[in-house]
């Protein structure tokens, strides 16, 4: 655990001046180890003699991606990585010393969130302003950038734009001076008048001709093979996206004592675009490809799809051959010995906090005199409800302070609570069809693509395909249904008050439940009659949906008789292990659809003298169908013939011992069982072990 800074929201939520509120950063040591390993490998690669910054065909290994659900801590991780790479004093002690101690690293973090209003021009200017720390001009890039600015922003000084955007205050004012110095040096080398050096447009023509003629006066720039081509192109946004090639070439020309490797951290990458509009993503991908001697750390909600060959045409560089480290893993995990080495995969899912990390995080957020303000009992409740999501922990801290403002002490029961803010955070980057599928599959413990589409009432699976790529959808390749929602996301959608514009009414939830039950029945009917795993799975989910929304049994009746006819007695709906609490019922439903199903009546296991004498009348489902066990009008209806009565003390198939009379005892009558001697299972009679519980 490391302290990231003061929590101003918490400090301004109370009048208690003795309260200490800090923003705690919890470990993430594994992520740091992956970054350190990737950076070490990249430094080794660019220091090889065969490395050529102008090689545009070589596969790229200069990008790493951290993705996860909203509120998992991606932005906090990005900021902490920037600070740790900037200086050893900002690095948590548990992260350890990196392997590149002698190498100079220059971190540059860029927030791509829509709220930040970052444009592609801002991305390029931020990288160049950060390199002003080198203290020297970068002529090839500076001339091209100055020409672009004078063409696209006539009459607007670059210095004023940098000051207004905050880049001048962040990186200093040296960048415009270095660019002007580069123009003056080139004008002097070309023997041009001094006034020409102040205007990039007038200088570019002479410089281009000198480069084409290979004059000795510009031999310092002649080594960049593509400079003349870029200067001849129209200075528009498309040309600007190729200028980073000049920047990478300038970095490669630095002397050994001045050499630096920029690490560019791109945060909130999900706001760059969507699967239909990839214009900004295409420009940013071009920057990554044209700067192979820089390293990029991208944080966002979804995986990076650059290794998908199907995106050819939307992006310039696609496929696993171009981005070998970004390729998707196999559907089934490889064996331990066949897995790639540590740090090889560059698409990392940021996992949830462990219960210990949650408790440590909450204990350090609010303190007084060095002691945690939140009690251990409350911390345990919050940690259990959070499913390890840091955003839930932060919201619970604010709720703790809100309760204290009312004048009473918070209790553990106050935190059996769901936050609608989680819904807004989850839905922020989903399309309308994806939201519809998400609410539909929240009724299910697990699902696959056909089941998700049928539950949502869709005739196509495209929204479901896009949804399963989201980080809050977890995958188990060995499960009957391979996908399931993040536990906290699912419970929040079912319990919390939804204030979204497209929120569902109780009738919408009821209709979705009916579609879901029908879809489960169709999957069971389409399966083989002996697939007991599918039968039990459909019964588990179907019974819960039917109970929670008061639906007719429908196909569940036949499925129950099929289950009984197998004579394998295992619990279909066992209680959830370690259930912490009983959650509230959803809006418009008789019982919470997320809680474990209620146990079936156990009257069939009761001794004979305790069984109820009156049974409810038989009720058949609409349209006919078989009756469930125990619903018949007769008092006794055995599922198999009653064996003949044996003398007391005798076992079936074994005569009494010779010379020893049978033991006295009550006589067994057909249709009745002894209270102290329960009926054995058929499997135990045959010598087979009892079946394994399903749960």
C-alpha positions in Angstrom: 0.0 0.0 0.0 1.3 3.5 -0.9 -0.2 6.9 -0.3 -0.9 8.6 -3.6 -2.0 12.0 -2.2 -4.7 13.9 -0.3 -8.3 12.9 -0.8 -9.8 16.4 -1.1 -13.3 15.1 -1.6 -13.2 13.4 1.7 -11.6 16.3 3.5 -14.3 18.7 2.3 -17.0 16.3 3.3 -16.6 16.7 7.1 -15.8 19.3 9.8 -13.6 16.9 11.7 -10.2 18.6 11.4 -8.6 15.6 13.1 -9.6 13.3 10.2 -6.8 12.4 7.8 -8.0 11.4 4.3 -5.6 10.1 1.7 -5.8 8.5 -1.7 -4.3 5.1 -1.1 -2.7 3.2 -3.9 -2.9 -0.6 -3.4 0.1 -2.6 -4.6 -0.4 -3.5 -8.3 3.0 -5.0 -8.0 2.3 -7.6 -10.8 1.4 -4.8 -13.2 4.7 -3.0 -12.4 6.7 -6.3 -12.9 5.1 -6.7 -16.3 5.9 -3.1 -17.3 9.5 -3.5 -16.0 10.0 -6.7 -18.0 8.5 -5.1 -21.2 10.7 -2.0 -20.9 13.8 -4.1 -20.3 13.1 -6.2 -23.4 12.4 -3.0 -25.4 15.6 -1.4 -24.3 17.6 -4.4 -25.3 15.9 -4.5 -28.7 16.5 -0.8 -29.6 20.2 -1.1 -28.5 20.9 -3.9 -30.9 23.1 -2.9 -33.9 20.5 -4.3 -36.4 17.8 -2.0 -35.1 16.8 0.6 -37.6 14.3 3.3 -36.7 13.4 3.8 -40.4 12.5 0.2 -40.9 8.7 0.3 -41.5 8.2 -3.4 -42.2 9.5 -4.9 -39.0 6.9 -6.1 -36.4 6.3 -3.8 -33.5 6.9 -4.7 -29.8 6.6 -1.2 -28.4 3.1 -1.2 -26.9 1.5 -2.6 -23.7 -2.2 -2.5 -22.8 -3.9 -2.6 -19.4 -7.7 -3.0 -19.6 -10.4 -3.5 -17.1 -13.9 -2.5 -16.0 -14.7 1.1 -15.1 -13.5 2.0 -11.6 -10.9 -0.8 -11.4 -8.0 1.7 -11.1 -6.6 2.1 -14.6 -6.1 5.9 -14.3 -4.5 5.6 -10.9 -2.2 2.9 -12.2 -1.2 5.2 -15.2 -0.4 8.1 -12.9 1.6 5.9 -10.6 3.6 4.5 -13.5 4.4 8.0 -14.7 5.6 9.0 -11.3 7.6 5.8 -10.7 9.3 6.2 -14.1 10.1 9.8 -13.5 12.1 9.2 -10.3 13.0 6.5 -7.8 11.6 8.6 -4.9 8.1 8.3 -6.3 8.3 4.5 -6.8 6.7 2.3 -4.1 9.2 0.5 -2.0 7.7 -2.9 -2.7 8.0 -2.4 -6.5 11.8 -2.7 -6.3 14.6 -1.4 -8.4 14.2 -1.8 -12.2 16.8 -3.5 -14.4 17.5 -0.4 -16.5 19.2 1.7 -13.9 21.7 3.2 -16.3 19.1 4.1 -19.0 17.3 7.4 -19.1 13.5 7.1 -19.2 11.2 10.1 -20.0 7.6 9.4 -19.1 4.9 11.4 -20.9 1.2 10.9 -19.8 -1.6 12.0 -22.1 -5.3 11.8 -21.0 -7.5 11.0 -24.0 -10.8 11.4 -22.1 -13.5 13.4 -23.8 -13.7 15.6 -20.8 -10.1 16.6 -21.3 -10.8 17.7 -24.8 -7.5 16.2 -26.1 -7.1 16.4 -29.9 -4.6 14.7 -32.1 -2.7 18.0 -32.4 -2.5 18.1 -28.6 -1.0 14.6 -28.6 1.8 15.6 -31.0 2.5 18.9 -29.2 2.6 17.2 -25.8 5.2 14.7 -27.0 7.3 17.4 -28.5 7.0 19.7 -25.5 8.1 16.9 -23.2 11.2 16.4 -25.4 12.2 20.1 -24.8 13.8 18.7 -21.7 16.7 17.6 -24.0 17.7 21.2 -24.3 18.3 21.1 -28.1 16.3 21.6 -31.2 15.1 18.7 -33.4 15.4 20.3 -36.8 13.7 17.8 -39.1 10.5 17.6 -36.9 10.5 21.2 -35.9 10.6 22.6 -39.4 7.7 20.3 -40.5 5.6 21.1 -37.4 6.2 24.9 -37.8 5.1 24.8 -41.4 1.9 22.8 -40.4 1.1 25.3 -37.7 1.5 28.4 -39.9 -0.8 26.8 -42.5 -3.5 25.4 -40.2 -3.5 28.2 -37.6 -2.6 31.4 -39.4 -2.2 34.4 -37.1 -2.3 32.2 -33.9 1.1 32.1 -32.2 2.2 28.6 -31.1 3.5 30.1 -27.9 0.0 31.4 -27.0 -1.6 28.1 -27.8 0.8 26.2 -25.5 0.2 28.6 -22.7 -3.5 28.5 -23.0 -3.5 24.6 -23.2 -1.3 24.3 -20.1 1.6 22.7 -21.9 3.8 25.7 -21.3 3.2 25.5 -17.5 3.7 21.7 -17.6 6.9 21.4 -19.7 8.2 25.0 -19.8 8.5 27.5 -22.6 11.7 26.1 -24.2 9.9 24.4 -27.1 9.0 27.5 -29.2 12.5 28.8 -28.8 14.0 25.5 -29.9 11.8 25.5 -33.0 12.8 29.0 -33.9 16.4 28.1 -33.4 16.1 25.2 -35.8 14.6 27.5 -38.4 17.4 30.0 -38.1 20.1 27.3 -38.3 18.7 25.9 -41.5 18.3 29.4 -43.1 21.8 30.1 -42.2 23.0 26.9 -43.7 21.2 27.6 -47.0 22.6 31.2 -47.0 19.1 32.7 -46.9 18.2 36.1 -45.6 17.6 36.4 -41.9 13.9 37.3 -42.4 13.3 34.0 -44.2 14.3 32.1 -41.1 11.2 33.4 -39.2 8.8 31.9 -41.7 8.7 28.2 -42.2 6.7 28.4 -45.4 9.3 30.3 -47.2 12.1 28.1 -45.8 10.6 24.7 -46.8 10.8 25.2 -50.5 14.6 26.0 -50.4 15.2 23.2 -47.9 13.4 20.7 -50.1 15.3 21.6 -53.2 18.6 21.4 -51.3 17.6 17.9 -50.0 16.7 16.7 -53.5 20.1 18.1 -54.8 22.0 16.5 -51.9 23.8 19.6 -51.1 26.5 19.5 -48.4 25.0 22.4 -46.6 22.1 20.2 -45.4 24.0 17.0 -45.0 22.8 16.9 -41.3 19.2 16.5 -42.5 20.0 14.4 -45.6 20.2 11.3 -43.5 16.4 11.3 -43.0 15.4 9.6 -46.3 11.7 10.6 -46.0 12.1 14.3 -44.9 11.8 15.7 -48.4 8.6 13.7 -49.1 7.0 14.9 -46.0 7.9 18.5 -46.7 6.4 18.3 -50.2 3.1 16.9 -48.9 0.2 19.2 -48.1 0.5 20.2 -44.4 -2.8 18.8 -43.2 -3.8 16.5 -40.4 -3.0 13.4 -42.4 0.5 14.7 -43.0 0.9 15.6 -39.3 0.2 12.0 -38.3 3.4 11.0 -40.3 5.6 13.6 -38.7 6.4 11.4 -35.6 8.7 9.4 -38.0 10.8 12.5 -38.1 10.7 12.7 -34.3 11.8 9.1 -34.0 14.7 9.8 -36.4 15.9 12.8 -34.5 15.9 10.7 -31.2 18.0 8.1 -32.9 20.6 10.8 -33.9 21.2 11.9 -30.3 24.7 11.3 -28.9 25.0 8.5 -26.4 25.2 10.8 -23.4 22.0 12.6 -24.4 20.0 9.5 -25.5 16.6 9.1 -23.9 13.7 6.7 -24.4 10.2 8.3 -24.1 7.5 6.2 -22.4 4.2 7.6 -23.6 1.2 6.6 -21.4 -2.1 7.0 -23.2 -5.0 6.9 -20.7 -8.8 6.5 -21.2 -8.2 5.0 -24.6 -11.9 3.9 -24.8 -12.8 7.6 -25.6 -10.7 7.6 -28.8 -13.6 6.1 -30.8 -15.8 3.0 -31.2 -15.8 0.1 -33.6 -17.4 2.1 -36.3 -15.5 5.4 -36.1 -11.8 4.8 -35.8 -10.4 8.0 -37.3 -8.6 9.2 -34.2 -7.5 5.6 -33.4 -6.0 5.3 -36.8 -3.9 8.4 -36.4 -2.7 7.3 -32.9 -1.8 3.9 -34.2 0.3 5.5 -36.9 2.2 7.4 -34.2 2.9 4.1 -32.3 4.1 2.4 -35.5 6.3 5.3 -36.7 8.1 5.6 -33.3 9.6 2.1 -32.7 12.2 3.5 -30.4 9.5 4.8 -28.0 7.4 2.6 -25.7 3.6 3.1 -25.3 1.5 2.1 -22.3 -2.2 2.2 -23.1 -5.0 2.0 -20.5 -8.6 1.6 -21.4 -11.7 -0.5 -20.8 -11.3 -2.9 -23.8 -8.6 -4.9 -25.4 -6.7 -3.4 -28.3 -7.8 -5.0 -31.5 -4.8 -4.0 -33.7 -3.7 -7.7 -34.1 -7.1 -8.5 -35.7 -6.6 -8.9 -39.4 -10.3 -8.2 -40.0 -9.6 -4.5 -39.3 -7.6 -4.1 -42.4 -8.8 -1.0 -44.2 -10.0 0.7 -41.0 -6.4 0.8 -39.6 -3.1 1.0 -41.4 -1.2 -1.8 -39.6 -3.2 -4.8 -38.5 -2.8 -8.5 -37.9 -0.7 -10.7 -35.6 2.3 -10.4 -37.9 2.4 -6.6 -37.3 1.6 -6.8 -33.5 2.7 -10.3 -32.3 2.4 -9.3 -28.6 -1.2 -8.1 -29.0 -2.7 -11.3 -30.6 -5.5 -12.9 -28.7 -4.7 -16.0 -26.6 -6.0 -19.4 -27.5 -9.6 -20.2 -26.4 -8.3 -22.9 -24.0 -5.3 -22.0 -21.9 -2.0 -23.7 -22.8 -0.3 -26.2 -20.5 2.0 -24.7 -17.9 5.1 -25.8 -19.7 3.9 -24.4 -23.0 3.0 -20.9 -21.7 5.0 -17.9 -22.9 7.6 -16.5 -20.6 6.7 -14.0 -17.9 5.8 -10.6 -19.4 5.4 -11.9 -22.9 1.7 -11.1 -23.4 1.2 -7.4 -23.7 -2.6 -7.2 -23.1 -3.2 -7.4 -19.4 -6.6 -7.5 -17.6 -6.4 -5.5 -14.4 -7.9 -7.8 -11.8 -10.0 -7.1 -8.7 -8.5 -6.4 -5.3 -8.1 -9.3 -3.0 -10.0 -9.2 0.4 -6.7 -8.3 2.1 -6.1 -5.5 -0.3 -9.6 -4.2 0.1 -9.2 -4.1 3.9 -5.9 -2.4 3.7 -7.2 0.2 1.3 -10.2 1.0 3.5 -8.0 1.1 6.7 -5.7 3.7 5.2 -8.3 5.9 3.5 -9.7 7.5 6.7 -7.6 7.7 9.9 -7.4 9.6 13.1 -4.3 9.6 15.2 -2.9 6.8 13.1 -5.8 4.5 13.7 -8.4 3.4 11.0 -11.7 5.4 11.3 -13.7 2.6 9.6 -14.1 -0.3 12.0 -13.1 -3.8 11.1 -16.7 -5.1 10.9 -17.7 -2.4 8.4 -14.5 -3.0 6.4 -15.4 -6.7 6.1 -18.9 -5.9 4.9 -17.7 -3.4 2.3 -14.9 -5.7 1.1 -17.4 -8.6 0.6 -19.9 -6.4 -1.2 -17.3 -4.8 -3.5 -16.1 -7.9 -5.3 -12.7 -6.2 -5.2 -13.7 -3.2 -7.3 -11.8 -0.1 -6.1 -14.6 2.3 -7.3 -17.0 0.6 -4.9 -14.6 1.1 -2.1 -14.3 4.8 -2.8 -18.1 5.2 -3.0 -18.4 3.3 0.4 -15.9 5.7 2.0 -18.0 8.7 0.9 -21.2 7.0 2.2 -19.4 6.5 5.5 -18.7 10.2 5.8 -22.3 11.0 4.7 -23.7 8.9 7.5 -21.4 10.5 10.0 -22.7 13.9 8.9 -26.2 12.9 10.1 -24.9 12.6 13.7 -25.0 8.8 14.1 -22.2 6.2 13.9 -22.2 4.0 10.8 -23.1 0.4 11.3 -22.3 -2.6 9.1 -25.9 -2.8 8.0 -25.6 0.6 6.4 -23.2 -0.8 3.8 -25.5 -3.5 2.5 -26.0 -1.0 -0.3 -25.7 -0.7 -4.1 -24.6 2.5 -5.9 -26.4 3.6 -9.0 -23.1 5.4 -10.0 -21.7 2.0 -11.0 -24.5 1.6 -13.6 -23.7 5.0 -15.1 -20.0 4.1 -15.2 -20.6 0.8 -16.8 -23.0 2.0 -19.5 -21.0 5.1 -20.4 -19.3 3.6 -23.5 -21.9 0.9 -24.5 -24.2 1.2 -27.4 -28.0 0.9 -27.0 -28.1 -2.7 -28.2 -25.2 -3.7 -25.9 -27.1 -2.1 -22.9 -30.1 -4.2 -23.8 -28.2 -7.4 -23.9 -26.3 -6.5 -20.7 -29.6 -6.1 -18.8 -31.0 -9.3 -20.2 -28.0 -11.5 -19.3 -27.9 -10.1 -15.8 -30.8 -12.6 -15.2 -28.4 -15.5 -15.8 -25.6 -17.0 -13.8 -23.8 -17.9 -17.1 -24.6 -17.7 -20.8 -23.3 -18.2 -24.3 -23.9 -16.2 -27.5 -27.1 -17.9 -28.6 -28.6 -17.7 -25.1 -27.7 -14.0 -24.8 -29.3 -13.2 -28.1 -32.5 -15.1 -27.4 -32.8 -13.7 -23.9 -32.5 -10.2 -25.3 -35.1 -11.0 -28.0 -32.6 -10.3 -30.9 -32.4 -12.2 -34.2 -28.7 -11.5 -34.5 -25.7 -11.9 -32.2 -23.7 -8.8 -33.1 -24.5 -6.9 -29.9 -23.7 -10.0 -27.8 -20.4 -10.5 -29.7 -19.4 -6.9 -28.8 -20.5 -7.3 -25.2 -18.4 -10.3 -24.5 -15.3 -8.3 -25.4 -15.9 -6.0 -22.5 -13.8 -6.6 -19.4 -16.8 -7.0 -17.0 -17.7 -10.2 -18.9 -15.6 -13.0 -17.6 -14.9 -16.2 -19.5 -14.6 -19.8 -18.4 -13.7 -21.9 -21.5 -14.5 -25.1 -19.6 -18.0 -24.1 -18.4 -21.3 -25.3 -19.8 -22.0 -21.6 -20.7 -18.6 -19.9 -21.1 -19.5 -16.3 -20.1 -20.7 -14.6 -16.9 -20.9 -11.1 -15.7 -18.7 -9.5 -13.0 -20.5 -10.2 -9.7 -20.8 -6.6 -8.6 -21.9 -5.4 -12.0 -24.6 -8.0 -12.1 -25.9 -7.4 -8.6 -25.9 -3.6 -9.1 -28.0 -3.9 -12.3 -30.5 -6.0 -10.4 -30.7 -4.1 -7.1 -29.7 -0.4 -7.5 -32.1 2.2 -8.8 -31.4 2.7 -12.5 -31.6 6.4 -13.5 -30.4 5.9 -17.1 -32.5 7.3 -19.9 -33.1 3.7 -21.3 -33.8 2.1 -17.9 -36.3 -0.8 -17.7 -39.7 -0.8 -16.1 -40.9 -3.8 -14.0 -42.8 -5.0 -17.1 -39.6 -4.9 -19.2 -37.9 -7.1 -16.6 -40.8 -9.5 -16.5 -40.8 -9.8 -20.3 -37.0 -10.4 -20.3 -37.4 -13.1 -17.7 -40.0 -14.8 -19.8 -37.7 -14.7 -22.9 -34.8 -16.0 -20.8 -36.9 -18.9 -19.4 -38.0 -19.8 -23.0 -34.5 -19.6 -24.3 -33.3 -22.0 -21.6 -36.1 -24.4 -22.4 -35.1 -24.3 -26.1 -31.5 -25.2 -25.3 -32.6 -28.1 -23.1 -35.0 -29.4 -25.7 -32.4 -29.2 -28.4 -29.8 -31.1 -26.4 -29.5 -34.8 -26.1 -31.8 -36.6 -23.6 -28.8 -38.0 -21.7 -26.9 -34.7 -21.2 -27.4 -34.5 -17.5 -25.0 -31.6 -17.2 -27.2 -29.5 -19.5 -30.4 -30.7 -17.7 -29.1 -29.6 -14.2 -27.8 -26.3 -15.6 -31.1 -25.4 -17.2 -33.0 -26.4 -14.1 -30.8 -24.3 -11.9 -31.2 -21.2 -13.9 -34.8 -21.8 -15.1 -36.1 -22.5 -11.6 -34.5 -19.3 -10.2 -36.0 -17.1 -13.0 -39.4 -18.7 -12.8 -39.5 -18.3 -9.0 -38.3 -14.7 -9.0 -40.7 -13.4 -11.6 -43.7 -15.8 -10.8 -43.6 -17.4 -14.2 -45.5 -20.6 -15.2 -43.4 -23.8 -15.0 -43.7 -24.5 -18.7 -40.9 -26.9 -19.7 -39.6 -27.1 -16.2 -42.2 -29.8 -15.5 -40.9 -32.2 -18.1 -37.3 -31.4 -17.1 -38.1 -32.1 -13.5 -39.5 -35.5 -14.3 -36.5 -36.3 -16.5 -34.3 -35.3 -13.5 -36.3 -37.6 -11.2 -36.3 -40.5 -13.6 -32.5 -40.7 -13.6 -32.7 -41.6 -9.9 -29.5 -39.7 -9.2 -30.3 -37.5 -6.2 -28.2 -34.4 -6.2 -29.1 -30.8 -5.1 -30.2 -28.8 -8.2 -30.1 -25.5 -6.4 -27.7 -25.6 -3.4 -27.3 -22.5 -1.3 -24.4 -20.3 -2.3 -21.3 -21.2 -0.2 -20.5 -18.4 2.2 -23.5 -16.4 1.4 -23.0 -13.1 3.2 -26.5 -11.6 3.3 -29.9 -11.7 1.8 -30.2 -9.0 -0.8 -33.3 -6.9 -1.5 -35.8 -7.9 -4.0 -35.7 -6.1 -7.4 -38.3 -3.7 -8.4 -41.7 -5.3 -9.2 -40.6 -8.9 -8.3 -41.6 -11.0 -5.4 -38.0 -12.1 -4.5 -34.5 -11.1 -5.4 -33.6 -12.9 -8.6 -29.9 -13.0 -7.6 -30.3 -14.8 -4.3 -29.9 -18.6 -4.2 -33.2 -20.4 -4.9 -35.2 -21.5 -1.9 -34.9 -25.2 -0.9 -37.6 -27.4 -2.1 -40.0 -28.8 0.6 -38.6 -31.9 2.2 -41.8 -33.6 3.2 -40.8 -36.6 1.0 -37.9 -37.2 3.3 -39.9 -36.8 6.6 -40.8 -39.9 8.6 -44.2 -41.3 7.9 -45.9 -40.2 11.0 -44.8 -36.6 10.3 -46.0 -36.3 6.8 -48.9 -34.0 6.1 -52.1 -35.9 5.6 -53.6 -33.5 3.1 -51.9 -32.7 -0.2 -52.7 -29.8 -2.5 -54.8 -30.5 -5.5 -53.1 -31.4 -8.7 -52.2 -28.4 -11.0 -51.2 -29.0 -14.5 -49.4 -26.3 -16.5 -51.2 -24.6 -19.3 -51.6 -26.8 -22.4 -51.3 -30.0 -20.4 -48.1 -31.9 -19.5 -46.9 -34.2 -16.8 -47.3 -33.5 -13.1 -44.4 -32.8 -10.8 -43.6 -35.3 -8.1 -46.0 -35.0 -5.2 -48.7 -33.2 -7.2 -50.9 -36.2 -8.0 -54.3 -36.7 -6.5 -53.4 -40.0 -4.9 -52.0 -40.2 -1.4 -49.2 -42.6 -2.4 -47.8 -43.1 -5.9 -44.4 -44.9 -5.7 -42.0 -44.5 -8.6 -41.3 -48.2 -8.7 -42.9 -51.4 -7.2 -42.7 -51.9 -3.5 -40.4 -54.8 -2.7 -42.0 -57.8 -0.8 -42.0 -57.6 3.0 -39.0 -59.4 4.6 -38.6 -60.6 8.2 -37.2 -58.0 10.5 -33.4 -58.0 10.6 -33.1 -59.5 7.1 -31.4 -57.6 4.2 -32.6 -57.9 0.6 -31.1 -60.9 -1.1 -29.6 -62.4 2.1 -31.3 -65.1 4.2 -31.3 -64.9 8.0 -28.2 -66.3 9.8 -28.6 -70.0 10.7 -29.2 -70.7 14.4 -30.2 -67.1 15.1 -33.7 -65.8 15.2 -34.6 -62.6 13.5 -34.2 -59.5 15.6 -37.4 -58.2 17.0 -38.7 -54.9 15.8 -41.6 -53.1 14.2 -43.0 -54.7 11.1 -42.4 -52.9 7.7 -45.6 -52.1 5.9 -45.8 -51.3 2.2 -45.6 -47.6 1.4 -44.2 -46.6 4.8 -40.6 -46.2 6.0 -39.2 -46.6 9.5 -38.4 -43.3 11.2 -35.0 -44.5 12.4 -34.0 -46.4 9.2 -34.1 -44.2 6.0 -34.3 -45.8 2.6 -31.0 -46.4 0.9 -30.1 -45.0 -2.4 -30.1 -47.4 -5.4 -26.5 -46.6 -6.0 -25.4 -47.7 -2.5 -27.2 -51.0 -2.9 -25.1 -51.7 -6.0 -21.9 -50.8 -4.2 -21.3 -47.6 -6.1 -20.2 -44.4 -4.3 -22.8 -41.7 -3.8 -22.9 -39.0 -6.6 -20.9 -35.8 -6.2 -22.8 -32.7 -5.2 -23.3 -30.1 -7.9 -22.6 -26.6 -6.7 
